[in-house]
Amino acid sequence: RFLAGGADPIIRVAARKGNNRTLNSAKPALLQLSDYLLTHYRKGVRPVQDWRRTTNVAIDVMVYAILSVDEKNQVLTTYIWYRQHWIDEFLRWNPEDFDNITQMSLPTDSIWVPDILINEFVDVGKSPDIPYVYVRYHGEVQNLKPIQVVTACSLDIYNFPFDVQNCSLTFTSWLHNIRDINLSLWRQPELVKFDKSVFMNQGEWELLYVLSHWTSLLSVVIRRRPLFYAVSLLLPSIFLMVMDIVGFYLPPDSGERVSFKITLLLGYSVFLIIVSDTLPATAIGTPLIGVYFVVCMALLVISLTETILIVRLVHKQDLQPHVPDWVKHLVLERATILLCIRDRKKFYPSRTQSSDISRHPENNDSTGTSCGTGKGGKCSWHPGCTLPSPPRGGGNKLHRIRKNSGLTWWS
Protein backbone atom coordinates (compact mmCIF):
# COMPACT_ATOMS: atom_id res chain seq x y z
CA ARG A 1 0.00 0.00 0.00
CA PHE A 2 2.80 2.36 0.79
CA LEU A 3 4.49 1.81 -2.52
CA ALA A 4 1.25 2.08 -4.40
CA GLY A 5 0.16 5.15 -2.53
CA GLY A 6 3.53 6.83 -2.98
CA ALA A 7 3.71 6.10 -6.68
CA ASP A 8 0.23 7.38 -7.42
CA PRO A 9 1.10 11.12 -7.21
CA ILE A 10 4.17 10.56 -9.35
CA ILE A 11 2.10 8.86 -12.03
CA ARG A 12 -0.40 11.73 -12.03
CA VAL A 13 2.31 14.35 -12.47
CA ALA A 14 3.90 12.37 -15.25
CA ALA A 15 0.57 11.99 -16.97
CA ARG A 16 -0.09 15.77 -16.75
CA LYS A 17 3.29 16.62 -18.20
CA GLY A 18 3.39 13.82 -20.72
CA ASN A 19 0.00 13.26 -22.28
CA ASN A 20 -2.76 15.68 -21.38
CA ARG A 21 -5.30 13.84 -23.52
CA THR A 22 -5.39 11.08 -20.95
CA LEU A 23 -6.60 13.61 -18.38
CA ASN A 24 -9.70 14.57 -20.33
CA SER A 25 -10.14 12.55 -23.47
CA ALA A 26 -13.56 14.13 -24.14
CA LYS A 27 -12.04 17.53 -24.95
CA PRO A 28 -10.83 18.24 -28.50
CA ALA A 29 -7.09 18.43 -28.96
CA LEU A 30 -7.16 22.14 -29.86
CA LEU A 31 -9.03 23.03 -26.68
CA GLN A 32 -6.65 20.97 -24.60
CA LEU A 33 -3.68 22.67 -26.27
CA SER A 34 -5.19 26.13 -25.83
CA ASP A 35 -5.78 25.46 -22.15
CA TYR A 36 -2.30 24.07 -21.80
CA LEU A 37 -0.72 27.22 -23.35
CA LEU A 38 -2.89 30.02 -21.97
CA THR A 39 -3.91 28.88 -18.50
CA HIS A 40 -0.90 30.32 -16.73
CA TYR A 41 0.26 32.68 -19.53
CA ARG A 42 1.12 36.31 -18.68
CA LYS A 43 0.87 38.48 -21.77
CA GLY A 44 2.45 41.45 -20.02
CA VAL A 45 5.79 39.66 -19.56
CA ARG A 46 8.37 39.39 -22.32
CA PRO A 47 8.39 35.67 -23.25
CA VAL A 48 11.91 34.58 -22.29
CA GLN A 49 13.06 32.13 -19.63
CA ASP A 50 16.15 34.24 -18.96
CA TRP A 51 15.44 37.96 -18.76
CA ARG A 52 18.96 38.70 -20.06
CA ARG A 53 18.12 37.07 -23.38
CA THR A 54 17.08 39.38 -26.24
CA THR A 55 13.90 38.74 -28.16
CA ASN A 56 14.65 38.77 -31.90
CA VAL A 57 11.80 40.13 -34.00
CA ALA A 58 12.02 39.74 -37.79
CA ILE A 59 9.89 42.02 -39.96
CA ASP A 60 8.98 42.01 -43.63
CA VAL A 61 7.12 44.52 -45.82
CA MET A 62 5.55 44.13 -49.25
CA VAL A 63 4.01 47.21 -50.86
CA TYR A 64 0.54 46.47 -52.17
CA ALA A 65 -0.61 49.89 -53.45
CA ILE A 66 0.20 53.61 -53.43
CA LEU A 67 -3.10 55.14 -52.40
CA SER A 68 -2.30 58.86 -52.45
CA VAL A 69 0.52 61.38 -52.37
CA ASP A 70 -0.41 64.70 -50.76
CA GLU A 71 2.22 67.20 -51.86
CA LYS A 72 0.68 70.07 -49.93
CA ASN A 73 0.68 68.29 -46.55
CA GLN A 74 3.75 66.16 -47.36
CA VAL A 75 1.92 62.91 -46.60
CA LEU A 76 2.23 59.51 -48.29
CA THR A 77 -0.53 56.91 -47.95
CA THR A 78 0.41 53.34 -48.81
CA TYR A 79 -1.11 49.92 -48.29
CA ILE A 80 1.41 47.27 -47.23
CA TRP A 81 1.43 43.64 -46.22
CA TYR A 82 3.28 43.52 -42.93
CA ARG A 83 4.74 40.35 -41.43
CA GLN A 84 6.65 39.80 -38.22
CA HIS A 85 7.70 36.74 -36.27
CA TRP A 86 9.49 36.05 -32.99
CA ILE A 87 10.13 33.20 -30.57
CA ASP A 88 7.84 32.90 -27.56
CA GLU A 89 9.46 30.54 -25.08
CA PHE A 90 6.21 30.17 -23.16
CA LEU A 91 4.27 28.82 -26.15
CA ARG A 92 5.93 25.45 -26.74
CA TRP A 93 4.51 21.95 -26.73
CA ASN A 94 5.16 18.43 -27.89
CA PRO A 95 3.00 17.63 -30.95
CA GLU A 96 2.82 13.96 -29.98
CA ASP A 97 0.96 14.87 -26.81
CA PHE A 98 -1.75 16.79 -28.69
CA ASP A 99 -2.72 14.67 -31.65
CA ASN A 100 0.35 15.78 -33.68
CA ILE A 101 -0.74 19.43 -33.79
CA THR A 102 2.26 21.46 -35.02
CA GLN A 103 0.65 24.90 -35.25
CA MET A 104 -2.45 26.70 -34.15
CA SER A 105 -3.97 30.18 -34.09
CA LEU A 106 -4.28 32.11 -30.86
CA PRO A 107 -5.96 35.44 -30.12
CA THR A 108 -3.62 38.39 -30.36
CA ASP A 109 -5.05 39.85 -27.18
CA SER A 110 -4.10 36.74 -25.20
CA ILE A 111 -0.35 36.65 -25.85
CA TRP A 112 2.61 39.00 -25.78
CA VAL A 113 3.05 41.03 -29.01
CA PRO A 114 6.02 43.36 -29.66
CA ASP A 115 5.17 47.06 -29.76
CA ILE A 116 6.56 47.73 -33.25
CA LEU A 117 5.54 51.08 -34.74
CA ILE A 118 6.56 53.27 -37.68
CA ASN A 119 8.18 56.52 -36.62
CA GLU A 120 6.73 58.44 -39.57
CA PHE A 121 3.10 57.67 -38.65
CA VAL A 122 0.93 60.82 -38.81
CA ASP A 123 -2.55 59.30 -38.93
CA VAL A 124 -4.34 56.05 -38.20
CA GLY A 125 -5.27 54.36 -41.45
CA LYS A 126 -8.32 52.22 -42.13
CA SER A 127 -6.59 48.89 -41.61
CA PRO A 128 -8.59 45.67 -41.09
CA ASP A 129 -8.32 44.13 -37.66
CA ILE A 130 -6.65 40.70 -37.69
CA PRO A 131 -7.32 39.24 -34.22
CA TYR A 132 -5.22 36.07 -34.50
CA VAL A 133 -1.61 34.99 -34.82
CA TYR A 134 -0.10 31.66 -35.81
CA VAL A 135 1.96 29.76 -33.24
CA ARG A 136 4.17 26.76 -34.02
CA TYR A 137 5.09 24.03 -31.59
CA HIS A 138 8.68 25.28 -31.07
CA GLY A 139 7.45 28.72 -30.00
CA GLU A 140 7.63 30.65 -33.30
CA VAL A 141 4.86 33.25 -33.55
CA GLN A 142 3.87 34.75 -36.93
CA ASN A 143 1.82 37.91 -37.11
CA LEU A 144 0.61 38.73 -40.63
CA LYS A 145 -1.67 41.67 -41.33
CA PRO A 146 -2.35 44.35 -43.97
CA ILE A 147 -1.79 47.92 -42.84
CA GLN A 148 -2.80 51.24 -44.36
CA VAL A 149 0.22 53.40 -43.61
CA VAL A 150 -0.17 57.19 -43.48
CA THR A 151 3.32 58.60 -43.06
CA ALA A 152 5.09 61.91 -43.37
CA CYS A 153 7.41 62.18 -46.35
CA SER A 154 9.58 64.98 -47.69
CA LEU A 155 8.30 65.32 -51.24
CA ASP A 156 10.38 67.10 -53.87
CA ILE A 157 8.10 68.36 -56.66
CA TYR A 158 10.65 70.41 -58.60
CA ASN A 159 10.64 67.94 -61.51
CA PHE A 160 6.85 67.52 -61.59
CA PRO A 161 5.44 65.58 -63.44
CA PHE A 162 8.68 63.65 -63.97
CA ASP A 163 9.46 63.39 -60.26
CA VAL A 164 10.77 60.45 -58.22
CA GLN A 165 9.97 60.32 -54.50
CA ASN A 166 11.83 58.51 -51.74
CA CYS A 167 9.88 57.93 -48.52
CA SER A 168 11.23 56.19 -45.44
CA LEU A 169 9.51 53.72 -43.13
CA THR A 170 11.41 53.36 -39.86
CA PHE A 171 10.26 50.41 -37.75
CA THR A 172 11.14 50.55 -34.07
CA SER A 173 9.93 49.48 -30.65
CA TRP A 174 8.18 52.33 -28.89
CA LEU A 175 9.13 51.21 -25.37
CA HIS A 176 11.79 48.49 -25.43
CA ASN A 177 15.44 49.11 -26.16
CA ILE A 178 17.86 47.02 -28.20
CA ARG A 179 18.71 44.81 -25.23
CA ASP A 180 15.10 43.69 -25.00
CA ILE A 181 14.00 43.60 -28.65
CA ASN A 182 16.30 43.30 -31.64
CA LEU A 183 14.73 44.08 -35.04
CA SER A 184 15.94 42.42 -38.23
CA LEU A 185 14.73 41.72 -41.76
CA TRP A 186 12.85 38.53 -42.47
CA ARG A 187 14.24 38.29 -46.02
CA GLN A 188 17.48 39.34 -47.66
CA PRO A 189 17.66 42.99 -48.86
CA GLU A 190 18.11 41.82 -52.46
CA LEU A 191 14.81 39.94 -52.32
CA VAL A 192 13.00 42.87 -50.75
CA LYS A 193 14.34 45.45 -53.21
CA PHE A 194 12.61 44.34 -56.41
CA ASP A 195 9.67 42.42 -54.96
CA LYS A 196 6.57 43.60 -56.86
CA SER A 197 4.62 40.37 -56.67
CA VAL A 198 1.61 41.92 -54.92
CA PHE A 199 1.89 45.52 -56.10
CA MET A 200 -1.07 47.00 -57.97
CA ASN A 201 0.51 48.66 -61.00
CA GLN A 202 -2.48 50.55 -62.41
CA GLY A 203 -2.35 53.79 -60.47
CA GLU A 204 -0.64 57.12 -60.95
CA TRP A 205 2.51 56.03 -59.13
CA GLU A 206 4.91 53.27 -60.08
CA LEU A 207 6.95 51.35 -57.51
CA LEU A 208 10.62 51.30 -58.48
CA TYR A 209 12.17 49.44 -55.53
CA VAL A 210 12.30 49.18 -51.75
CA LEU A 211 15.68 49.78 -50.14
CA SER A 212 16.68 48.49 -46.72
CA HIS A 213 19.41 50.74 -45.35
CA TRP A 214 19.56 49.35 -41.83
CA THR A 215 17.87 46.54 -40.01
CA SER A 216 14.72 48.57 -39.34
CA LEU A 217 14.73 51.29 -42.04
CA LEU A 218 13.00 50.79 -45.37
CA SER A 219 12.90 53.33 -48.21
CA VAL A 220 10.03 53.15 -50.68
CA VAL A 221 11.06 54.70 -54.01
CA ILE A 222 8.17 55.60 -56.32
CA ARG A 223 7.89 57.42 -59.63
CA ARG A 224 4.97 59.36 -61.10
CA ARG A 225 3.62 58.36 -64.49
CA PRO A 226 3.84 61.61 -66.52
CA LEU A 227 1.74 60.74 -69.58
CA PHE A 228 -1.51 62.25 -68.29
CA TYR A 229 0.14 65.50 -67.22
CA ALA A 230 2.16 65.76 -70.43
CA VAL A 231 -1.01 65.50 -72.51
CA SER A 232 -3.15 67.80 -70.37
CA LEU A 233 -0.55 70.42 -69.39
CA LEU A 234 2.45 70.52 -71.71
CA LEU A 235 0.87 69.90 -75.13
CA PRO A 236 -1.82 72.64 -74.91
CA SER A 237 0.79 75.14 -73.78
CA ILE A 238 3.11 74.18 -76.63
CA PHE A 239 0.28 74.49 -79.18
CA LEU A 240 -0.62 77.98 -77.97
CA MET A 241 3.01 79.10 -78.20
CA VAL A 242 3.29 77.71 -81.74
CA MET A 243 0.16 79.62 -82.75
CA ASP A 244 1.70 82.78 -81.31
CA ILE A 245 4.74 82.29 -83.54
CA VAL A 246 2.52 81.64 -86.57
CA GLY A 247 0.74 84.93 -85.84
CA PHE A 248 3.84 86.84 -86.96
CA TYR A 249 3.07 85.81 -90.56
CA LEU A 250 -0.06 87.96 -90.56
CA PRO A 251 0.39 91.31 -92.35
CA PRO A 252 1.34 94.00 -89.84
CA ASP A 253 -0.98 96.54 -91.43
CA SER A 254 -4.03 94.34 -90.83
CA GLY A 255 -6.02 94.81 -87.67
CA GLU A 256 -6.43 91.04 -87.15
CA ARG A 257 -2.87 90.62 -85.92
CA VAL A 258 -3.39 92.47 -82.65
CA SER A 259 -6.76 90.84 -81.98
CA PHE A 260 -5.24 87.41 -82.68
CA LYS A 261 -2.49 88.01 -80.12
CA ILE A 262 -4.99 89.23 -77.53
CA THR A 263 -7.11 86.12 -78.08
CA LEU A 264 -4.09 83.88 -77.51
CA LEU A 265 -3.21 85.73 -74.31
CA LEU A 266 -6.75 85.40 -72.96
CA GLY A 267 -6.87 81.73 -73.94
CA TYR A 268 -3.61 81.04 -72.12
CA SER A 269 -4.93 82.81 -69.02
CA VAL A 270 -8.03 80.60 -69.01
CA PHE A 271 -5.80 77.56 -69.50
CA LEU A 272 -3.73 78.46 -66.42
CA ILE A 273 -6.88 78.90 -64.35
CA ILE A 274 -8.08 75.44 -65.36
CA VAL A 275 -4.79 73.65 -64.63
CA SER A 276 -4.04 75.52 -61.41
CA ASP A 277 -5.73 72.77 -59.37
CA THR A 278 -3.67 70.11 -61.11
CA LEU A 279 -0.31 71.57 -60.13
CA PRO A 280 0.98 70.45 -56.72
CA ALA A 281 1.06 73.19 -54.10
CA THR A 282 3.75 73.23 -51.44
CA ALA A 283 5.61 75.83 -49.43
CA ILE A 284 8.99 74.18 -49.96
CA GLY A 285 9.45 75.06 -53.63
CA THR A 286 7.84 75.72 -56.98
CA PRO A 287 7.78 73.02 -59.65
CA LEU A 288 9.71 73.70 -62.81
CA ILE A 289 6.58 73.42 -64.92
CA GLY A 290 5.10 76.38 -63.02
CA VAL A 291 8.12 78.48 -63.97
CA TYR A 292 7.63 77.31 -67.56
CA PHE A 293 4.02 78.53 -67.57
CA VAL A 294 5.06 81.92 -66.19
CA VAL A 295 7.74 82.28 -68.88
CA CYS A 296 5.24 81.38 -71.60
CA MET A 297 2.81 83.99 -70.29
CA ALA A 298 5.57 86.60 -70.26
CA LEU A 299 6.50 85.72 -73.86
CA LEU A 300 2.89 86.15 -74.95
CA VAL A 301 2.77 89.58 -73.30
CA ILE A 302 6.04 90.59 -74.99
CA SER A 303 4.73 89.31 -78.32
CA LEU A 304 1.55 91.37 -77.97
CA THR A 305 3.55 94.48 -77.04
CA GLU A 306 5.87 94.01 -80.02
CA THR A 307 2.90 93.57 -82.36
CA ILE A 308 1.30 96.78 -81.11
CA LEU A 309 4.55 98.68 -81.70
CA ILE A 310 4.94 97.29 -85.22
CA VAL A 311 1.37 98.18 -86.16
CA ARG A 312 1.94 101.65 -84.75
CA LEU A 313 5.08 102.13 -86.83
CA VAL A 314 3.40 100.83 -89.98
CA HIS A 315 0.54 103.31 -89.70
CA LYS A 316 2.83 106.15 -88.69
CA GLN A 317 5.43 105.88 -91.47
CA ASP A 318 3.31 107.86 -93.93
CA LEU A 319 3.33 110.85 -91.57
CA GLN A 320 7.07 110.76 -90.96
CA PRO A 321 9.30 113.38 -92.69
CA HIS A 322 11.94 112.38 -95.25
CA VAL A 323 15.26 111.15 -94.02
CA PRO A 324 17.79 114.04 -93.90
CA ASP A 325 20.76 113.99 -96.27
CA TRP A 326 23.30 113.89 -93.46
CA VAL A 327 21.68 110.72 -92.11
CA LYS A 328 21.85 109.12 -95.55
CA HIS A 329 25.48 110.12 -95.86
CA LEU A 330 26.27 108.82 -92.39
CA VAL A 331 24.57 105.48 -92.94
CA LEU A 332 25.49 104.85 -96.57
CA GLU A 333 29.03 106.22 -96.50
CA ARG A 334 30.51 106.19 -93.02
CA ALA A 335 28.69 103.23 -91.55
CA THR A 336 29.67 101.00 -94.45
CA ILE A 337 33.33 101.65 -93.65
CA LEU A 338 32.82 100.67 -90.01
CA LEU A 339 30.91 97.57 -91.07
CA CYS A 340 33.64 96.59 -93.56
CA ILE A 341 31.28 96.73 -96.56
CA ARG A 342 33.43 97.28 -99.64
CA ASP A 343 30.72 97.36 -102.30
CA ARG A 344 28.92 100.50 -101.21
CA LYS A 345 27.34 101.13 -104.62
CA LYS A 346 24.55 98.59 -104.02
CA PHE A 347 23.32 100.71 -101.11
CA TYR A 348 23.91 104.23 -102.49
CA PRO A 349 22.80 104.55 -106.16
CA SER A 350 19.15 103.63 -106.04
CA ARG A 351 18.47 105.79 -102.99
CA THR A 352 20.54 108.72 -104.33
CA GLN A 353 18.98 108.85 -107.75
CA SER A 354 15.44 108.56 -106.42
CA SER A 355 16.04 111.34 -103.96
CA ASP A 356 17.77 113.52 -106.59
CA ILE A 357 14.98 113.03 -109.10
CA SER A 358 12.38 113.99 -106.56
CA ARG A 359 14.52 116.88 -105.38
CA HIS A 360 15.37 118.38 -108.85
CA PRO A 361 12.32 117.98 -111.08
CA GLU A 362 12.84 121.47 -112.49
CA ASN A 363 16.23 120.75 -114.08
CA ASN A 364 14.95 119.87 -117.53
CA ASP A 365 17.21 121.89 -119.82
CA SER A 366 18.67 120.02 -122.76
CA THR A 367 22.20 121.24 -122.16
CA GLY A 368 22.74 118.63 -119.48
CA THR A 369 24.47 120.99 -117.08
CA SER A 370 22.65 119.60 -114.05
CA CYS A 371 20.95 116.44 -115.33
CA GLY A 372 22.65 115.69 -118.57
CA THR A 373 23.74 112.37 -119.91
CA GLY A 374 27.25 111.28 -120.44
CA LYS A 375 28.84 108.48 -122.33
CA GLY A 376 27.01 105.25 -122.09
CA GLY A 377 23.85 106.88 -120.84
CA LYS A 378 25.31 107.70 -117.42
CA CYS A 379 23.66 110.20 -115.13
CA SER A 380 25.83 113.23 -114.39
CA TRP A 381 24.45 113.62 -110.85
CA HIS A 382 26.78 111.00 -109.39
CA PRO A 383 29.69 109.14 -110.93
CA GLY A 384 28.90 105.53 -111.66
CA CYS A 385 25.15 105.99 -111.23
CA THR A 386 22.98 104.23 -113.84
CA LEU A 387 19.29 104.87 -114.07
CA PRO A 388 17.18 101.71 -114.17
CA SER A 389 14.97 100.85 -117.08
CA PRO A 390 11.30 101.69 -116.64
CA PRO A 391 9.19 98.82 -115.27
CA ARG A 392 6.00 97.57 -116.85
CA GLY A 393 2.91 99.49 -116.04
CA GLY A 394 4.84 102.55 -114.98
CA GLY A 395 4.85 104.33 -118.31
CA ASN A 396 2.85 107.32 -117.18
CA LYS A 397 5.11 108.00 -114.20
CA LEU A 398 8.30 107.57 -116.22
CA HIS A 399 6.95 109.70 -119.05
CA ARG A 400 6.26 112.41 -116.51
CA ILE A 401 9.77 112.11 -115.14
CA ARG A 402 11.22 112.17 -118.69
CA LYS A 403 9.23 115.24 -119.56
CA ASN A 404 10.27 117.13 -116.45
CA SER A 405 13.91 116.10 -116.39
CA GLY A 406 14.65 116.17 -120.11
CA LEU A 407 15.95 112.56 -120.22
CA THR A 408 14.83 111.91 -123.79
CA TRP A 409 16.93 108.70 -124.08
CA TRP A 410 14.42 106.78 -121.89
CA SER A 411 11.80 106.68 -124.61
FENLIN-V458939 format. One record per run of one state. SS is the DSSP state (alpha for helix, beta for strand, coil for the rest). FROM is the first residue (numbers start at 1). LEN is the number of residues. Records with the same first field share a line. If there is no record, write none. Layout:
SS = FROM-LEN  FROM-LEN
This chain:
coil = 1-1  19-1  23-6  39-16  71-4  88-7  99-4  111-5  119-2  125-7  137-3  153-11  174-7  186-3  194-11  213-4  225-2  250-6  276-12  320-5  339-6  360-13  374-1  378-1  380-15  406-2  411-1
alpha = 2-17  20-3  29-10  95-4  108-3  189-5  227-23  256-20  288-32  325-14  345-15  375-3  395-11  408-3
beta = 55-16  75-13  103-5  116-3  121-4  132-5  140-13  164-10  181-5  205-8  217-8  373-1  379-1
